[in-house]
Amino acid sequence: MKGAVASVEIFALSGERNEAFSRARRLTLTITAPERGTGESGGWTCRVALADLHRPETIRAADSVSALSGALAQARSWLGALRAQGMLLARDRAGESIFSLD
């Protein structure tokens, strides 16, 4: 995503750990730098995406820190939904290094 300031590759794993996981889906979480809005509304925007599951979403806020915080909150929500489906999120395909935004 153009303008990305943070990006991480993670794997969503399903199945049983002792079966070496039946499936590993590679995802990329990306967040852009906050940008000052244009026009009368002003404010700030920040974009967040979880490719290949969620297209970039624009987060709007009164200031840059709040826009960035909102993007992280959206990312946590998406990752939480995957965990609720029984997925293990990891930094590696084998599931040995757990990924968390907490």
Buried (B, 14 or more C-beta within 10 A) or exposed (E): BEEBEBEEEBBBBBBEEEEEBEEBBEBBBBBBEBBEBEEEEEBBBBBBBBBEBBEBBEBEBEEBEBBBBBBBEBBEEBBEEBEEEEBBBBBBEEBEEEBEEE
